[in-house]
Amino acid sequence: MRHWIRFAVLLACLLGAAAAQASPKIERIKTPGGIEVWFVREPSIPMLALNAAWRGGAASEPADKQGLASLTTALLTEGAGDLGPDDFQNALRKQAIALDFDADRDYVTLSLRTLSEHRERAFELLRMAMTAPRFEDEPINRIKAGARVSYERSRSNPNALAGERFSKAAFGDHPYGRRTSATAESLERIGREDFVAFSRQVLARDDLLIAAVGDIAPEELARLVDESFGKLPEKAQVTLPPRVAPKTPASPAVVSFPVPQSVVLIGAPGIAREDPDWYAASVLNQVLGGAGMSSRLFEELREKRGLVYSVGTQLIPYKSAALFSGSFATSNKDVAAALQLVRDEFKRVAKDGVTEAELQAAKDYLTGSFPLRLTSDAGIAGTLLAMRISGLPIDYIDRYPALVRSVSADDIKRVAHRLFDREDFLVVVAGQPVGLGG
């Protein structure tokens, strides 16, 4: 693979200084109210970054009210307490406070960024948004109107159509098989009482995860956390999705759509985040279709044959499922050939593993790029929260390079066999592919 070694050496040089930096010192704080916070004190910049998460994202919505989680989180900062929508947003802007809520399949999350001098007001507004959202008619109608427009636009987006069909094919009637955003039909079923109920059921203290970084003393942070999060209900009341294995239908699913290029998704059961093979799978993924322009699939499909502009693979570790997926787009006439090349590469790596050069280059990339996540307060806070969500130990940042470097060629071959020694891959194509049945 003609660019791989050159790319890895250049990257190692560029990232060497970052990799050599000391890891942040993480403290485990227990507030007087019993809330645990992972905290890095950084007095050199007068800012504070806080991230938090609760179990109970889109997979915990009622089946007929798709999009409820994302709509609820969008409304939490549209008026709260004694402040209407405009007043609440003006209060954030006046002191340059960034407060955002979001939802994915498994979690509701929040991100708070503030200058240290405005932290009292920032945490006050945070408390109001979590405990006293107003859910007034005007923002509800506005947010739902925007969701309706987004849904209609997605009907003419082959990437969106392929993604929806892929989730449905993989997970069927399981909550992971549903959209995470609203449909025209679900918007009609969702009302104010649903937003109130969902926020009260999810935003609770028993499964709350918090990470913070910034210019603040630990005892002061503990006080602010208790004053804001301590007002939440003690127990969440959410229905978590059961564990599920992705399905792999024998025949490709085709979403007919009039475009010159088809969007292609291919998948199979993956590796869970807590699985001992996770690090070997991560290195394998980097070799096969990971970041950069030197992966095997990039070489085979673009460099050698010019069939695609880009191609990539990823490990998707949901809390209740593990999925491996790959994606690319190519002309309708080339879909069958490109798919066969991908399948052939899967078989080759399952049979032969990877070369020592590929293995070392992938390790260099993963260990070298990891410190780039830790170059800002926001990046560190996000990394700490991701660690907590994944159930990783507090010294994970220090341990990560050794975990990656410990992966052997035999590990890669074992995991490749586990992932790709199969004929039944899930394939979804949105477009007008030649030579594929629907």
N, C-alpha and C positions, 0 to 999 in steps of 0.2 A: 504494500500500500504506500504509494510513493511520497505522500506528504506527511505521513504519520510521525516519523521520527523527527523530521525537521520541525514540525509544528510543536511537538512535545518539548524539544530542547529549548526553542524560543520561549515557550510559555513558562518553562521552569526558570529561565533567566529573569523574565519579567516579574514573576511572582515570588521569587526567592526571598526578597526583603519582607514581603507581607507574611510569608510563611514563618519567617524567623521571629516575628513579633511575639511578645509574651501574650498568653491567653488572658482574657479579662478575669478578674477575681470575682467569682460569683458567691454571694452570701445567700443563705437560706434564712429569711426573716419570718418569724411567727408573730402576727399582730396580737395585741391584747384581746381582740375579738376572735382569735383562733384562725385567721386567714393566713395561708402561707404565700409568700412572695419570693421569687428568685430575683435577686437584685445585684446590679453592678454599679458601684458608686463612681461617678466620673465628674470631678469638680472642675475640670479644665474648660468645660463649655456650659454656660448658664442655661441649660435646657433639661427637660425631663421627658422621657419616652416611656409609655406604659402600654403593654398589650395584654389582653385577657381573652379567655375562651370558655364556652360552656358546651357540653354535649347537648345535641338536639338541633341539628340543622334541617335541611330540606328532607332528609330521610325520616324525620319525626313528624312531618306534616300529615294531616288527614289526606287520604288518597285522592279525594275529589277537590282538594284545595291546594293544588300545586302552585308554588310561588309564594305561599304564605310567609315562609321564613325570610325570604329576600325582601318582600314588601314591608314586613314588620320592622326589619332592621333599617330600611330606608326611612321609615317614619319616626324612629326614636329621637332624631334630632330636629324634627319638624314641629317644635313646640313642646314644652314640658314645664311642669310646676306652674308658676304664675306668669310664664312667658309664652306668648303666642308664637307661631311659626317665624314670622319676620323678626320679632324681638329676640328669639333664641338664636337665630342665625347671626343677627347683628352683634349679640353678646360674644359669640365666638370670633367673629371677624374683628371686633374692636380691640381684642387683646391677642390676635393672631393665634388662637387656639384651634388646633385641628382635632376634631372628634368625629370618628367614623365607626359605624357598625356594619357588619357584613355577615353573610351566611354561606356556607358550602354544604355539601351533603351531610357532614357529620357534626359540624360545629357552628355556633354563633360566635363571632369574634368582635372585639373592639380594638381600636387604636387611638391613643391619646398622645398628642404632642403639644408641649407648651413651654414657653420661657419660664425659667425658675421663678421670676418675680410675679408671675400670674398663676402660679400653681393652685392657690386657694380657690380662685374663681374657676379654674379649669375643673377641679375635683367637685366643686359645687354643681357646675353644669352637668358633669358626668353623673352625679347622684340623681339629679332631676330627670335626666334622660332615661336612666335605668328604672327608677322607682315611680315616676309621675309623668309618663308620656301622655300627651293630651289627645292624640289621634283625632284631630278635628276634621270636619268634612272637607274643607278646601284642600289641605295637603293630601288627604286620602284620595280625593278625586284626581288631583294632579299626578300623584305617583301612579295611580292605576291607569290613567290615560297614557303616561309614558310607557308603562309596561305593555299596554295594548299595542302601541306603535312598535315597540321592540319585538313583540310576538309576530306581528304582521310582516315586519322586515325579515324576520328569521325564516319565514315561509319561502323567501326567494334567495336564501343563503345556503348553498350546498354543503358548506362546512357544518352549519347548524343542523341541517336535515340528516347528514350522515352521523353526527354525534348522537342525536336523539335515537336514531334507529339502532346504532351500536349499543347504547345503554339498554334499550329495550330487548335487543337480541341476547345480550349477555346476561341480563338479570330478570327478564320477564316481568312478573307482577310484584317482585320484590321492590321495596322503596327505591333502591338504586337504579331500577329500570325506568323511573319517572324523570321528567324534566325537573330542574331545580328552579326554573323561572316559570312565571305564570303563563297560562294559555287564555285564549279568548273566553273559553267556557269556565275555567276556574275563577277568572276575575269576576264573573257574574255571581259566583257563590260566596265570595269572600267579603265580609263586612267588618264594621268597626269592632264588633264583639269578638271576632276571630283574632284581631290584632291584640286586643286587651288580654284575651285568654292565652295566646301563644307567648307573649312577653312575660306574663306572670308564671307560666309553667316552666319556661326555660331559664330565665334569669334568676338563679338561686345560688346559694352559697355552697351547697354540698359537693358540687362537682366543678367549682370555679377554679380556673388556673390563671395565675397572674405572673408576669415578668416585667421588670422595670429597670431602666438605666438612666442615670443622670446626676445632676448637681443637687443632691439632697441627702440629709443625714438619715440613716436607717429608721431611727425612732420617729422622725418627722414623716417619712413615707408611711410607716405603719399607722400613724394617726390618721393621715388622709385616706388611706385605704379603708380603715374601719369606718370613717365618717361617710364614705361613699358606698362601698360594697356591703358594709355591715347592715345597711337598711334593707337589703334584699331578703326575700323569703329564705328560710333555712333549707327547705327541701325542694328540689326540682320535681316536676310531674310530667316527665316526657316518656314516650314510648320509643325505645331504641330498636333499630332494625336487627333481626336475627342474622347470624352468620350465613353466608351464601357463597357457593362456588360459581364462577362465571360459566355460562354455557358456550359450547362451540359447535354450532350447527354445521352439518356437512356441506351445505350449499351456500354460496355467497348470497347476501341480501342486496338487492339493487333498488335504490330509490331513483326512479326515472326523473331526470331533470334536464332541461334543454340548455346545456352548457358545452363548450368545446373541450373542456378538461374535466375529468372525473376526479372527485375526492375519494381516496381509498383509505379505509381503516382496517387494520388487522390486529387480532388479539387472541389471548389465551389466558388461562389461570396463571397468576403471578406468584410473587413471594411476599409473604406478610412482613411488615416492618419489624416485628419481634422475632422473626425466624432467624436462626443462626446463619443461614445462607444469604442474608440480606446484603452483606458487604461484597460477597462474591458476585451476587446478582447485579449490584451497582457497577462493579468493574466490568462485568460482561456487557451490561447495557451501554456503557461508555464506548467499548470497542465496537459494538454492533451498530448502534445508531444514536449515540449520545451527543453531547454538545460539541460544537466545532464543525469543521468541514473535512474531517479525516476519518470518519467512521467507515466501516466496511460497506454499509448500505449506500452511503454517499458516494464512495468510490465506484461501486458496481453500477448504480443507477444513474448517477450524474456524470462523474468524471469519465467513465469508460463509454457510456452509451448516450448520454444527454437526454434521458427519458424524463427527468424531474428537475425542478429548481431546487427543492430541498426534500429531505427525508429524515425522519427521526423516530426514535423509540423511547419508551418511558416505562418505569415501574409505578403503578398506582396503588398505594397501600391505604385503601379505605379502612375504617375501623372494623368493619364486618365482612370484608372481602379483599382479595388481592388480585390485581389484574395487570397483565403485561399488554401494552399496545404499541402499535406503530402506525405512522401515517405518511402519506405523500399525495401529490396530485400529478396527473399525467394526462396526455391526450387520450381521448376515448379509444382510439385505435390501438394504443400501447398498454392499456390496463392489464390485459391478460399476460403479456410478456413481462411487465414490471412485477406483477404479483408472483409470477413463477420465479423470478430472480430473487425476490424476498424469501420465498419458501425454500429455495435452494440454499440460500445463505444460512437460514435457520438450521437446515439439515446438516450443512457443512460444519457449523460451529458445534452442533450437538455430537457429531461424529469425531471431529478432530480437535475441538477446543480452539485455543488461540495461541499465537506465537509468543515467545518470551519478549520480543520487541513490543508487540501490541500490549501485552500485560503491563510492562513497565511504563509505557507511554500513558496508558489509562490511569495507572496509579499516580503518576506525576501530575496529571491533569486534576484528578479529584482532590489530592492532598494540596496541590498548589492553589487551586481556586477557592478552597474552603475558607481561608482567611479573609477573602474579599467580602464575605458576608458580615464581617465583624469590623468594618471600617467606619461605622457611624453608630450613634446611639440607637437609632431606629433599627438598623440591621442587627445589632446585638440583641435588642429586646425581642425582635421577631424570631431570632435563632433560639433564644432561651424559651420562648413560648412553644416553638416547634419541638424542642427537646421535651418539654413537659407533656405535650400532647402525645408524643411517641413513647412516653414512659422511660426516657433515657436517664442515666445517672447524671448528677450535677457536674462531674468531671469529664463529661463526654467530649467537650471541645479538646481537652488535652489528649484524650484517648483515641480520637478519630483517626489521626494519621497512622498510628500503629495498627488499628483495625483494618484499614485499607491495605497497608503494606503487607499484612499477614496473609492476604489472599494468594493462593498458589495456583499454578496452571491446572493442577488436579482438581482444585476447588471449582475453577471455572468450568472445566469439562463436566464435572458432576452436576452443576447447576444448569448448564446448557442442555444436558441430557434431560434433566428434570423439566425444563421449560419447553424444549423444542423437539423432543423425540416423540412426535405425534403427527398425524395427518389432518386432524380436525381443528383447524384454526378458524376463529370467528372472522368473517370478512364482510364488510359493508362498503358499498360503492354508491356514491351519489353522482349521477351524470347519465351519460348514454354510452356505457362501455360496450365495446365490440367483443363478442365471443364469450360473454358471461350470461348465465340464466338469471331470471329474477326470482 
